């Protein structure tokens, strides 16, 4: 077995619980749809939007670092 842990929905890491719960009722957890995401973002406070943007950028940075490390192992 390569991985023992359950997958984490990236959307749960980004959105506040109150928004994530309402979104997850509409979406399949691993298939984010931009229309529903935009709708949910419309209900966020400016502070929540900034928080999500910062978290998304951080996740992107870590993702790039992992991708570079893995591709460099060939």
Secondary structure, 3 states (H helix, E strand, C coil): CCCCCCCCCHHHHHCCHHHHHHHHHHCCCCCCCHHHHHHHHCCCCHHHHHHHHHHHHHHHHHHHHHHHHHHCCC
